Amino acid sequence: MKKVLLTMVLLFTIVGAFAQSASITGSIQSNLDKTALPGASVLLVNNATSTTVASITDTEGRFRFERVAAGDYTLRVNYLGFKPYSRPIKMEGKSIALGMVVLEEATATIGEIQVIGRAPLGEQKGDTAQFNAKAFKTAPDASAEELVTKMPGITVQDGKIQAQGEEVRQIMIDGKRYTGEDVNTAIRNISADMIESVQVFDGQSDRAAFSGFDDGNRLKTLNFTTRRDRRHGYVGKVTAGYGSDDRYMLGASVNYYNGDRRVTVTGLSNNINMFDFSVGETPGGSMRGRRGPFGGSPSGISNTNMFSINFNDMLGKKVEVSGNYTYSNRDVNNSYYRFRDFINTDTAYVENSTDNDINDSHRFNLRLQYNINENNRLLVTPTISVQNTDALTNINAFTVDNAGSAGAENLTESLTSNQNKGQNINFRNNILYSHRFGNTGRILTTNFTTNYTTSNDKTYQLENTENFADPNENINRDQFIKLDRENFTWEGNVDYSQRLGENSRLQLEYNISNQTNDSDRRTYDFLEETGRYSDAANAPLSNTFSSDYLSQTFGPSYQFRSDKTRFQANMRYQIASLNSNIVYPEVYPIKRNFNSVLPSAELEYKFTESRNLNINFRSNTNVPSVADLQDVLDISRPLQLRVGNPNLDQDYQNRINIRYRNFNAETNQVFFVGMFGTMTQNYVANSVYTRNIPADFIEGYDPQPGARLSRPENMDGYWNVRSFVNYGQPLNFISSNFNVFGSVGYERRPGKLDEEVNYANTTNMGVGLNLSSNISEKVDFSVSTNSNYNIVQNTLLAQSNNNYYTQNTNLRYNWTMWKGFVYRTELRHQFTSGLNNSVDNNFTLWNMSLSKKLFKNQQGEISFSVNDVLGQNVSVQRNVATDYIEDMQSTVLQRFFMVSFSYNIRKFLSGSAPEENNNRGQWGPGMRGRN
């Protein structure tokens, strides 16, 4: 370690010797209300060589060019909806602060003649696609969700918003992060008529934004730039409804905007499977095909009570604060049918289960950024969550021999009941500090992260298992299980970067982290003779386990930037150790050391401002979870046993992403193609035993016929690759936007079946199209279809290969008719072939409503809606694992009628004073953190 520290000191000394050079700073604002313009394109053109350096303004409209040599330049600024700006600049070796650069708003009229034409779709700015909201027509009370899903490359897959083939994981409003983890909720609580433009890009982490070097932790991000005349006022909606079968819904969402201050308050109480409420909520609360929290289609019947407040504000001129508090109480009743067809035997597993899960949670997020001055920034982001659960699960399961044949017979029937009560408390905090050494080009970034989690679970488990082959092996069991877990993780990081020349930088990084886990699981048997649970634990089903993982990573990074090329390469060396210790029922320490080389690189090349290629390669390691490491037998499903493996090693993963983007602003054609691949060594796979389960894995426990045991094991050979392509363009002859997209994916997943290696190879091919209206606010429709064909092949047994096909077609139509009458309908059809005959392969979900706008300004609305008109709604899912293919069907909410009343809140302060221009220093938080 002394040699490592000495080497780092010498490198710091060497890079500190490079000379200083001048910079150009400034900020962009509107001429109307003096508000900052985040996301403006700023170009610095060298008049002698015609070379161009590009930048994009940050959340406060600021920009900065460093390492500017002496000479004559032209500064050019472009922003959608404003006139282009240019001015000459003469550099003489000194830094220049331009101050405020004011843009004039473009006009669409010439004298008395109004120029009427299609609004430009948008433009591509390097790796950022920017769309003009005016080019997409939506209903007057629509949310941002309905707006963005009309834009090229943005789709909904499995209930989650995706952009350019990747799940959207971060939302920003005017360049400021929406604090909270639920992207769907954020999008649904922004009114579409407030949005001026939408930007799609790969957002960097806070650490990368502060240091200027990409750390690989990118999040697909949507940034909503709001209209300047909508930044002072109120927007919201209140809805109350009651229907058949005592179905009800009461919800409200109100947004308050006053310059930098933004507050969103949302409340909801219902029993119709709504998990959130939206300013664009449609009558009956089910018209947009409800999606669960964090995406996905909800199953079961849910009663939800929820309250949330999200805020963003400036404290003075230098402190930006944002936060979110959410309380949620959810009571979900569900029933499941599972059919697992095992690939190496004629045995099948059939399960019917019911589940009642009550979840009560509090979550608080805070983000406090202190821009001390232009050279120093501090960011603190604490998160606290408390979750209480109370769940009751009843399972009736069978193992069936010769499944699917006339001679099928039951081997075992198991009836189990699990009642679980638990609490989970988590506290996480990150402190990030960055210092810029004036105009020298040197930056020091440090961060320290802590994470503490504790969980306590108590489970009462009843089991009645009947062995049809040998009744003497029947089991009646009554047990109490207590599981206590504690995790503490800390991580420290130091980054030092130095300019090497006009276009290049060097960074040195050192990272140290430590993760400790303690898990104590004790199982106690009920004693008939005493009428209570035993004092001594059942040793084969009990275990006390601890683990300690310490890693150190260090190495250099090199970055090169020019007007067309951005290249970054990192070479890091990691030293890690994993110490595991089994304390009960016997003491058994395990220690392993790891040494890894972690290279990474990224290349971005701009053919033009609207056409670019990005290639990104990353490598990383992942430590096994405590659930995988703990060597304790889990019999909560007696026919599907599981045990941990304390001998697991960390995995080693390589990822590569290739993206090509092209946006033709003249024709409004958008083209995107991406390829994403992952390869993992020491992949944590499942080793499944079906015939002769090793006695040392289940010591003291006698499994039933047909029971299977799953144990994690490290294996090589996992890899996957997938591609996504999207093409979109307006169809002017029908005033609509057309998108076609396709994907091809392949996954090779290793596993073991009775010590024999099996590779489950899955190929997926998909194609889809979307047509969304752009006719007017009175006629709004969207038609989409998405087809997927899946080929599943196993190397161990070819007869277990399986192909299946799914197609999802969706229609959404809103029509504002005569005198304020509105008709809305939503149709979803799902067709699946190749599933087990015991589940539904074909269904149509049809929701519709008829409404009447009320009051002079039509802000009120009374509606009659029908959910699931045809009574066909089902939830069907296929899962492919190492040793089985499973088809599952669960409970869903079916037909009900509802009458509801809604009131839209729309009040903007047209006469409000312009926002005060706060000059908070020339070094603000860039959306992508580029220097």
DRENVEXGU-140830 format. One line per 5 residues: their letters; for each residue x, y negated, z negated of C-alpha. Coordinates in steps of 0.5 Angstrom, whole numbers, plus 2048, in hexadecimal, padded with zeros to 3 digits. Each point is the difference from the previous one (the first is absolute). Last residue first. Example, Ala and Ser with C-alpha at 12.3 -4.5 7.8 and 13.67 -1.06 7.14 Angstrom:
residues 2
SA) 81B,802,7F2 | 7FE,807,7FE
***
This chain:
residues 931
NRGRM) 7DF,7D7,825 | 7FA,805,800 | 7FC,802,7FB | 7FA,803,804 | 7FB,7FB,7FD
GPGWQ) 805,7FB,7FE | 800,7FE,7F9 | 802,7F9,800 | 807,7FD,800 | 800,7F8,802
GRNNN) 7FD,7FE,7F9 | 7F9,800,7FE | 7FE,7FA,804 | 7F9,7FF,7FE | 7FB,7FD,805
EEPAS) 7FA,7FE,7FD | 7FA,803,803 | 7FC,7FB,804 | 7FA,7FD,7FC | 7F9,804,800
GSLFK) 7FB,7FD,805 | 7FE,807,803 | 800,803,7FA | 7FE,807,802 | 7FA,804,7FD
RINYS) 7FD,806,803 | 7FD,805,7FB | 7FC,806,803 | 7FA,802,7FD | 7FE,807,800
FSVMF) 7F9,804,7FF | 7FF,808,800 | 7FB,805,802 | 803,807,800 | 7FE,807,803
FRQLV) 804,806,7FE | 803,806,804 | 806,803,7FE | 806,7FF,7FC | 805,805,800
TSQMD) 802,807,7FD | 806,804,802 | 802,804,806 | 807,803,800 | 804,805,806
EIYDT) 807,802,7FE | 805,804,804 | 805,804,7FB | 807,801,7FF | 804,7FA,801
AVNRQ) 7FA,7FB,800 | 7FB,7FE,805 | 7FA,7FC,7FE | 7FA,7FF,803 | 7FB,7FB,7FE
VSVNQ) 7F8,7FF,800 | 7FC,7FB,7FD | 7F8,800,802 | 7FB,7FB,802 | 7FA,804,804
GLVDN) 7FA,7FC,7FD | 7FE,7FD,807 | 7FF,7F9,7FD | 807,801,7FC | 7FF,7F9,7FC
VSFSI) 7F9,7FC,802 | 800,7F8,7FF | 7FB,7FB,7FF | 803,7F9,7FF | 7FF,7F9,7FD
EGQQN) 805,7FB,802 | 802,7F9,7FD | 805,7FB,803 | 7FB,7FF,806 | 802,7F8,800
KFLKK) 7F8,7FF,7FF | 7FF,805,7FC | 7FF,808,802 | 803,805,805 | 7FC,806,801
SLSMN) 803,807,800 | 7FF,807,803 | 805,805,7FE | 803,806,803 | 804,806,7FE
WLTFN) 802,806,804 | 805,806,7FE | 800,806,805 | 802,807,7FF | 804,805,803
NDVSN) 805,806,7FD | 7FC,801,7F9 | 804,805,7FC | 7FF,808,7FF | 801,801,808
NLGST) 808,7FF,7FE | 802,7FA,804 | 803,801,808 | 7FB,7FA,803 | 7FF,7F9,7FD
FQHRL) 7FB,7FB,802 | 7FF,7FA,7FC | 7FB,7FA,802 | 800,7F9,7FC | 7FA,7FB,802
ETRYV) 7FF,7FA,7FD | 7FA,7FB,801 | 7FF,7F9,7FE | 7FA,7FC,803 | 7FF,7F9,7FE
FGKWM) 7FA,7FB,800 | 801,7F9,7FF | 7FB,7FD,805 | 801,805,805 | 806,805,800
TWNYR) 807,800,7FD | 802,807,803 | 806,804,7FC | 802,806,803 | 805,805,7FD
LNTNQ) 802,807,804 | 804,805,7FE | 803,807,803 | 804,805,7FC | 803,806,804
TYYNN) 803,806,7FD | 803,806,803 | 803,806,7FD | 806,805,801 | 802,806,7FC
NSQAL) 806,805,7FF | 7FF,805,7FB | 801,806,805 | 807,7FD,801 | 802,802,7F9
LTNQV) 807,7FE,7FE | 801,7FA,805 | 7FA,7FC,7FE | 7FC,7FC,805 | 7FB,7FB,800
INYNS) 7FE,7FC,806 | 7FC,7FA,7FF | 7FB,7FC,805 | 7FE,7F9,7FE | 7FB,7FB,803
NTSVS) 7FE,7F9,7FE | 7FA,7FC,802 | 7FF,7F9,800 | 7FA,7FB,801 | 800,7F9,7FD
FDVKE) 7FA,7FB,800 | 7FE,7F9,7FF | 7FB,7FC,803 | 7FE,7FA,7FD | 807,7FD,7FE
SINSS) 801,801,808 | 803,804,805 | 806,803,7FE | 7FE,807,7FF | 805,806,7FD
LNLGV) 802,806,805 | 804,805,7FC | 804,806,803 | 803,806,7FE | 805,806,801
GMNTT) 803,805,7FB | 804,805,801 | 803,804,7F9 | 805,806,800 | 800,804,7F9
NAYNV) 806,805,7FF | 800,803,7FA | 806,804,7FF | 801,806,7FC | 806,803,7FC
EEDLK) 7FE,807,7FC | 801,800,7F9 | 7F9,802,7FF | 7FE,7FA,804 | 805,7FB,801
GPRRE) 7FF,7F9,802 | 803,7FB,806 | 7FB,7FA,803 | 802,7FF,807 | 7FB,7FA,802
YGVSG) 7FF,7FD,807 | 7FC,7FA,803 | 7FD,7FD,806 | 7FC,7F9,800 | 7FC,7FC,804
FVNFN) 7FD,7FA,801 | 7FB,7FC,804 | 7FD,7F9,7FF | 7FB,7FB,803 | 7FE,7FA,7FE
SSIFN) 7F9,7FD,803 | 7FD,7FB,804 | 7FD,804,805 | 803,7FE,806 | 806,7FD,7FC
LPQGY) 803,807,7FD | 805,7FE,7FC | 806,804,7FF | 803,806,7FC | 805,805,800
NVFSR) 802,804,7FA | 805,806,7FF | 802,804,7FA | 805,805,800 | 802,806,7FA
VNWYG) 805,804,7FE | 801,804,7FA | 806,804,7FD | 800,806,7FA | 806,805,801
DMNEP) 803,800,7FA | 7FD,803,7F9 | 800,7FF,7F9 | 7FB,803,7FC | 7F9,7FF,7FD
RSLRA) 7FC,806,7FD | 7F9,802,802 | 7FD,807,7FD | 7FB,803,803 | 7FA,804,7FD
GPQPD) 7FD,806,805 | 7FF,805,7FA | 801,7FC,7F9 | 806,7FD,7FD | 803,803,7F9
YGEIF) 803,7FB,7FC | 806,801,7FB | 806,7FE,805 | 7FD,7FD,806 | 806,7FD,804
DAPIN) 804,806,7FD | 7FC,805,802 | 801,7FE,807 | 7F9,801,804 | 800,806,804
RTYVS) 7FA,7FF,805 | 7FE,7F9,802 | 806,7FC,7FE | 801,7F9,803 | 806,7FB,801
NAVYN) 7FE,7F9,801 | 805,7FB,803 | 804,7FB,7FC | 804,7FE,806 | 807,801,7FF
QTMTG) 802,7FC,807 | 7FB,7FC,803 | 7FF,7FD,807 | 7FB,7FB,801 | 7FE,7FD,807
FMGVF) 7FC,7FA,803 | 7FF,7FE,807 | 7FC,7F9,802 | 7FD,7FD,806 | 7FC,7F9,800
FVQNT) 7FD,7FD,806 | 7FC,7FA,800 | 7FD,7FC,806 | 7FE,7F9,7FF | 801,7FF,807
EANFN) 804,7F9,7FF | 802,802,7F9 | 803,807,802 | 802,803,7FA | 805,806,800
RYRIN) 802,804,7FA | 805,806,800 | 801,804,7F9 | 805,805,7FE | 800,803,7F9
IRNQY) 805,805,7FD | 800,803,7F9 | 805,805,7FD | 7FE,803,7F9 | 805,803,7FB
DQDLN) 7FC,804,7FB | 802,801,7F8 | 801,807,7FD | 7FB,804,7FD | 802,805,7FB
PNGVR) 7FB,7FE,7FB | 7FB,804,804 | 7F8,7FE,7FE | 7FB,806,800 | 7F9,800,804
LQLPR) 7FA,805,800 | 7FB,800,805 | 7FB,806,7FD | 800,7FD,7F9 | 7FF,7F9,802
SIDLV) 801,7FC,7FA | 806,806,7FF | 806,7FB,800 | 806,804,7FE | 806,7FC,7FD
DQLDA) 807,7FE,803 | 800,7F9,801 | 804,7FE,806 | 7FA,7FF,805 | 7FC,7FC,7FB
VSPVN) 806,7FC,7FE | 800,7FD,807 | 806,802,804 | 805,7FB,802 | 800,7FC,807
TNSRF) 806,7FF,804 | 801,7FB,806 | 802,7FF,807 | 7FD,7FA,805 | 800,7FF,807
NINLN) 7FD,7FA,804 | 7FF,7FF,807 | 7FC,7F9,802 | 7FF,7FE,807 | 7FD,7F9,803
RSETF) 7FC,7FD,805 | 7FC,7F9,7FE | 806,7FC,7FF | 804,803,805 | 804,807,801
KYELE) 801,7FF,7F8 | 804,805,7FD | 7FF,803,7F9 | 805,805,7FD | 800,803,7F9
ASPLV) 805,805,7FD | 800,804,7FA | 806,805,7FD | 7FF,803,7F9 | 806,805,7FE
SNFNR) 7FE,804,7FA | 803,803,7FA | 7FC,804,7FC | 801,803,7F9 | 7FC,806,7FC
KIPYV) 7FE,801,7F9 | 7FC,806,7FD | 7FF,801,7F9 | 7FC,806,7FD | 7FD,7FF,7F9
EPYVI) 7FA,805,7FF | 7F9,800,7FF | 801,7FA,800 | 806,7FB,801 | 801,801,808
NSNLS) 805,7FA,802 | 801,7FD,807 | 806,7FC,801 | 800,7FD,807 | 806,7FC,803
AIQYR) 801,7FB,805 | 806,7FD,804 | 7FE,7FC,806 | 804,7FD,806 | 7FD,7FB,804
MNAQF) 802,7FE,807 | 7FB,7FB,803 | 800,7FD,807 | 7FC,7FA,803 | 7FF,7FE,807
RTKDS) 7FB,7FA,802 | 801,7FE,808 | 7FD,7FB,804 | 802,7F9,7FD | 805,803,7FC
RFQYS) 801,804,7FA | 805,805,7FD | 7FF,803,7F9 | 805,804,7FC | 7FE,804,7FA
PGFTQ) 805,803,7FB | 800,805,7FB | 7FE,802,7F9 | 7FB,805,7FD | 7FF,803,7F9
SLYDS) 7FB,805,7FD | 7FE,803,7FA | 7FB,805,7FF | 7FE,802,7F9 | 7FB,806,7FF
SFTNS) 7FC,803,7FA | 7FB,806,7FF | 7FC,803,7FB | 7FC,806,802 | 7FA,804,7FF
LPANA) 7FC,805,804 | 805,806,7FE | 800,7FE,7F9 | 7F9,7FF,7FE | 801,7FB,7FB
ADSYR) 7FF,801,7F8 | 7FB,7FD,7FC | 7FB,804,803 | 7F9,7FD,802 | 7FA,800,7FC
GTEEL) 7FB,805,7FE | 805,804,7FB | 7FE,807,802 | 7FE,7FE,808 | 807,7FD,801
FDYTR) 800,7FA,805 | 807,800,804 | 804,7FA,800 | 804,7FE,806 | 806,7FB,7FF
RDSDN) 803,7FB,806 | 805,7FB,7FE | 803,7FC,805 | 806,7FB,7FF | 803,7FD,806
TQNSI) 806,7FB,801 | 802,7FC,806 | 806,7FC,801 | 802,7FB,805 | 807,7FD,802
NYELQ) 801,7FC,807 | 806,7FC,803 | 7FF,7FC,806 | 805,7FD,805 | 7FE,7FB,805
LRSNE) 803,7FE,807 | 7FD,7FB,804 | 801,7FE,808 | 7FE,7FB,805 | 804,7FA,7FF
GLRQS) 805,804,7FC | 801,804,7FA | 7FB,7FD,7FC | 800,803,7F9 | 7FB,805,7FC
YDVNG) 800,802,7F9 | 7FB,805,7FD | 7FF,803,7F9 | 7FB,805,7FE | 7FD,803,7FA
EWTFN) 7FB,805,7FE | 7FC,803,7FA | 7FC,805,800 | 7FC,803,7FA | 7FB,806,800
ERDLK) 7FC,803,7FB | 7FB,806,800 | 7FC,803,7FB | 7FB,806,802 | 7FC,804,7FB
IFQDR) 7FC,806,802 | 7FA,803,7FC | 7FF,807,802 | 7FA,805,801 | 801,806,804
NINEN) 7FB,806,802 | 804,805,805 | 7FE,806,803 | 806,805,801 | 7FC,806,7FD
PDAFN) 7FB,7FF,806 | 805,803,805 | 7FF,7FF,807 | 7FA,7FA,7FF | 805,7FC,7FC
ETNEL) 7FB,7FB,7FD | 803,7F9,7FD | 7FD,7FC,7FB | 804,7FA,7FE | 7FF,7FA,7FC
QYTKD) 804,7FA,7FF | 800,7FA,7FC | 805,7FB,802 | 804,7FA,7FC | 804,7FC,804
NSTTY) 805,7FA,7FE | 804,7FC,805 | 806,7FB,7FF | 803,7FC,805 | 806,7FB,800
NTTFN) 803,7FC,806 | 805,7FB,800 | 804,7FD,805 | 806,7FB,800 | 801,7FC,806
TTLIR) 806,7FC,803 | 802,7FC,806 | 806,7FC,801 | 800,7FC,807 | 806,7FD,804
GTNGF) 7FF,7FC,806 | 805,7FA,7FD | 7FA,7FB,801 | 7FF,800,7F8 | 801,807,7FD
RHSYL) 7FA,803,801 | 7FD,803,7F9 | 7FB,806,800 | 7FC,802,7FA | 7FB,806,800
INNRF) 7FD,803,7F9 | 7FB,806,801 | 7FB,802,7FB | 7FC,807,7FF | 7FC,802,7FB
NINQG) 7FB,806,800 | 7FB,803,7FB | 7FD,807,802 | 7FA,803,7FC | 7FD,806,800
KNQNS) 7FA,805,7FF | 7FF,806,804 | 7FA,805,7FF | 802,806,805 | 7FB,806,801
TLSET) 802,806,803 | 7FC,806,804 | 804,805,803 | 7FE,806,805 | 805,805,802
LNEAG) 801,805,806 | 7FA,7FE,804 | 7FE,805,806 | 801,7FE,807 | 7FE,807,804
ASGAN) 7FD,7FC,806 | 805,7FC,801 | 802,7F9,7FF | 804,801,7FA | 803,807,7FF
DVTFA) 800,7FE,7F9 | 7FD,7FA,7FC | 803,7FC,7FA | 7FA,7FD,7FD | 7FF,7F9,7FC
NINTL) 7FB,7FD,7FC | 803,7F9,7FD | 7FD,7FB,7FB | 804,7FA,800 | 7FE,7FA,7FA
ADTNQ) 804,7FA,800 | 801,7FA,7FB | 806,7FB,802 | 803,7FA,7FD | 804,7FC,804
VSITP) 805,7FA,7FE | 804,7FC,805 | 805,7FA,7FF | 804,7FD,805 | 806,7FB,800
TVLLR) 803,7FC,806 | 805,7FB,7FE | 803,7FC,805 | 806,7FB,7FF | 803,7FB,806
NNENI) 806,7FC,800 | 804,7FC,806 | 7FA,7FB,802 | 7FE,7FF,7F9 | 7FD,804,7FA
NYQLR) 7FB,804,805 | 7FC,803,7FB | 7FC,806,802 | 7FB,804,7FB | 7FC,806,803
LNFRH) 7FB,803,7FB | 7FC,806,801 | 7FB,803,7FA | 7FC,807,801 | 7FB,802,7FB
SDNID) 7FD,807,801 | 7FA,804,7FE | 7FF,807,804 | 7FA,805,7FF | 801,806,805
NDTSN) 7FA,805,800 | 802,806,804 | 7FD,806,803 | 803,806,803 | 7FF,806,806
EVYAT) 806,803,802 | 802,806,805 | 807,802,800 | 802,805,806 | 804,807,800
DTNIF) 801,803,807 | 808,7FE,7FF | 805,7FC,802 | 7FC,7FA,803 | 7FC,7FF,7FA
DRFRY) 7F9,7FD,802 | 7FE,7FB,7FB | 7F8,7FE,7FF | 7FE,7FB,7FC | 7F9,7FD,7FE
YSNNV) 800,7FA,7FC | 7FB,7FC,7FB | 801,7F9,7FE | 7FE,7FB,7FA | 803,7FA,800
DRNSY) 800,7FB,7FA | 804,7FA,801 | 802,7FA,7FB | 805,7FB,803 | 803,7FA,7FD
TYNGS) 805,7FC,805 | 805,7FA,7FE | 804,7FD,806 | 805,7FB,800 | 804,7FA,803
VEVKK) 805,7FB,7FE | 804,7FB,804 | 805,7FC,7FC | 803,7FA,803 | 7FC,7FA,801
GLMDN) 7FB,800,7FA | 7FD,807,7FE | 7FE,802,807 | 7FA,805,801 | 7FE,807,802
FNISF) 7FA,804,7FD | 7FD,807,800 | 7FA,801,7FC | 7FD,807,800 | 7FA,804,7FC
MNTNS) 7FD,807,802 | 7FA,804,7FE | 800,806,804 | 7FB,806,800 | 802,805,805
IGSPS) 7FD,806,804 | 805,805,803 | 805,7FE,806 | 803,7FA,802 | 803,7FF,806
GGFPG) 807,7FE,800 | 803,7F9,7FF | 804,7FD,7FA | 7F9,801,7FC | 7FB,803,803
RRGRM) 7FD,7FF,807 | 7F9,7FF,802 | 7FD,800,807 | 7FF,7F9,801 | 7F9,800,7FF
SGGPT) 800,803,7F9 | 7FF,7FA,7FB | 7F9,7FF,802 | 800,7FA,804 | 807,7FE,803
EGVSF) 806,7FE,7FC | 804,7FB,803 | 802,7FC,7FA | 802,807,7FD | 7FF,805,7FA
DFMNI) 804,805,7FE | 7FF,808,7FE | 7F9,801,803 | 7FE,807,800 | 7F8,7FE,7FF
NNSLG) 800,800,7F8 | 801,7F9,7FF | 803,7FA,7FC | 805,7FB,803 | 804,7FA,7FF
TVTVR) 805,7FC,804 | 804,7F9,7FE | 805,7FD,805 | 804,7FA,7FE | 804,7FC,804
RDGNY) 804,7FA,7FE | 805,7FD,805 | 7FB,7FC,804 | 7FA,801,7FC | 7FC,806,802
YNVSA) 7FB,804,7FC | 7FE,807,802 | 7FA,803,7FD | 7FE,808,801 | 7F9,802,7FD
GLMYR) 7FD,807,7FF | 7FA,804,7FE | 7FE,806,803 | 7FA,805,7FE | 7FE,807,802
DDSGY) 7FA,802,7FB | 7FF,806,805 | 7FD,7FB,805 | 803,7F9,800 | 802,7FA,7FC
GATVK) 805,7FA,803 | 803,7FA,7FD | 805,7FC,804 | 805,7FA,7FF | 805,7FD,805
GVYGH) 806,7FC,800 | 803,7FA,803 | 802,7FA,7FC | 804,7F9,802 | 806,7FD,802
RRDRR) 805,804,804 | 7FB,801,806 | 801,7FA,804 | 807,802,801 | 7FE,807,803
TTFNL) 803,805,7FC | 807,804,802 | 7FF,808,7FF | 806,804,7FF | 7FF,807,801
TKLRN) 806,805,7FE | 803,806,801 | 805,801,7FB | 807,801,800 | 805,803,7FB
GDDFG) 806,801,804 | 804,7FB,7FC | 801,7FB,805 | 805,7FB,7FF | 7FE,7F8,7FF
SFAAR) 801,801,7F8 | 7FA,7FD,7FE | 7FB,803,805 | 804,806,7FF | 7FE,800,7F9
DSQGD) 7F9,7FE,801 | 7FF,806,805 | 7FF,7FF,807 | 7FA,7FF,804 | 7FF,804,807
FVQVS) 7FC,7FB,804 | 7F9,7FF,802 | 7FE,7F8,800 | 7F8,7FE,800 | 7FE,7F9,802
EIMDA) 7FB,7FB,7FE | 7FC,804,7FB | 7FB,7FC,7FC | 7FA,803,804 | 802,807,7FF
SINRI) 7FF,800,7F8 | 805,803,7FC | 7FE,805,7FB | 7FF,806,804 | 808,7FF,802
ATNVD) 802,800,7F9 | 7FB,806,7FE | 803,804,805 | 807,7FF,7FE | 800,802,7F9
EGTYR) 806,7FF,7FD | 800,7F9,7FD | 803,7F9,800 | 7FE,7FE,807 | 807,7FD,802
KGDIM) 800,7F9,803 | 802,7FE,807 | 7F9,7FD,801 | 7FD,806,7FD | 804,806,800
IQRVE) 7FE,807,800 | 804,806,7FF | 800,808,801 | 7FD,800,807 | 801,808,803
EGQAQ) 804,801,806 | 7FE,801,807 | 801,7F9,803 | 7FB,7FD,7FA | 7FC,805,7FC
IKGDQ) 7FA,7FF,7FB | 7FF,806,7FC | 7F9,804,800 | 803,806,803 | 803,7FC,806
VTIGP) 7FD,7F8,801 | 803,7FD,806 | 805,7FA,801 | 804,800,806 | 7FC,7FB,804
MKTVL) 7FB,7FC,7FC | 7F9,802,7FF | 802,803,7F9 | 803,7F9,7FE | 7F9,7FD,800
EEASA) 7FB,805,7FD | 805,801,7FA | 801,7F8,7FF | 7F9,800,7FE | 7FA,7FE,804
DPATK) 7FA,7FB,7FE | 800,7FC,807 | 800,807,804 | 807,801,804 | 803,7FD,806
FAKAN) 807,801,801 | 805,7FB,804 | 7FF,7FB,7FB | 804,804,7FB | 806,7FF,804
FQATD) 805,806,7FF | 807,800,7FE | 804,806,801 | 807,7FF,7FC | 806,804,802
GKQEG) 803,7FB,805 | 7FA,7FB,800 | 7FB,803,804 | 7FA,7FC,802 | 7F8,7FF,7FF
LPARG) 7FA,802,804 | 7FF,7F9,803 | 7F9,7FD,800 | 7FC,801,806 | 7FE,7FA,804
IVQIE) 7FC,7FA,7FF | 804,7F9,801 | 7FB,7FB,7FE | 7FF,7FA,804 | 7FF,7F9,7FD
GITAT) 807,7FE,800 | 804,806,800 | 7FE,805,7FA | 803,806,7FD | 805,7FC,7FC
AEELV) 807,803,7FD | 801,7FE,7F9 | 806,7FC,7FF | 806,802,7FC | 804,7FD,7FB
VMGLA) 807,801,7FE | 802,7FF,7F9 | 807,7FF,7FD | 805,801,805 | 806,802,7FC
ISKGE) 806,800,803 | 807,804,7FE | 806,7FD,802 | 805,802,806 | 7FE,7FB,805
MKIPR) 7F9,803,802 | 7FC,7FC,805 | 7F9,801,800 | 7FB,7FF,806 | 7F8,801,7FF
SYPKF) 7FB,804,802 | 7F8,802,7FE | 7FB,804,803 | 7F9,7FE,7FF | 7FC,803,7FB
GLYNV) 7FB,806,800 | 805,805,7FF | 807,7FE,7FE | 806,7FE,804 | 806,7FC,7FE
RLTYD) 806,7FF,804 | 807,7FD,7FD | 805,7FE,806 | 807,800,7FE | 806,7FC,802
GAAVR) 807,803,7FC | 803,802,7FA | 7FF,807,7FE | 7FA,802,7FC | 801,805,7FB
EFRFR) 7F9,800,7FD | 7F9,7FE,802 | 7FB,7FF,7FB | 7F8,800,801 | 7FB,7FD,7FB
GETDT) 7F8,801,801 | 7FF,801,7F9 | 7FE,807,801 | 807,801,804 | 801,7FD,807
ISAVT) 802,805,806 | 807,800,803 | 804,801,807 | 807,7FE,802 | 800,7FF,808
TSTAN) 806,800,804 | 800,7FA,806 | 808,800,800 | 800,7F8,800 | 7FA,7FE,7FD
NVLLV) 800,805,7FA | 7F8,802,7FF | 7FD,800,7F9 | 7FA,803,800 | 7FA,800,7FB
SAGPL) 7FA,804,800 | 7FB,7FE,7FB | 7FE,806,7FB | 7FE,7FB,7FA | 7FD,7F9,802
ATKDL) 800,7FC,7FA | 7FA,7FB,7FF | 801,7F9,802 | 7F8,7FF,801 | 800,7FE,807
NSQIS) 807,800,802 | 802,807,7FE | 806,802,7FD | 807,803,802 | 806,800,7FB
GTISA) 807,7FE,801 | 807,803,7FF | 806,800,805 | 807,803,7FD | 807,7FF,801
SQAFA) 806,804,7FF | 805,803,7FA | 806,804,801 | 801,807,7FE | 804,802,7FA
GVITF) 7FB,803,7FC | 800,806,804 | 806,802,7FE | 7FF,7FF,7F8 | 7FA,803,800
LLVMT) 803,806,804 | 806,800,7FB | 7FB,800,7FA | 7FC,806,803 | 806,804,801
LLVKK) 802,7FF,7F9 | 7F9,802,7FD | 800,807,804 | 807,801,7FE | 7FE,7FF,7F9
M) 7FA,805,801
***
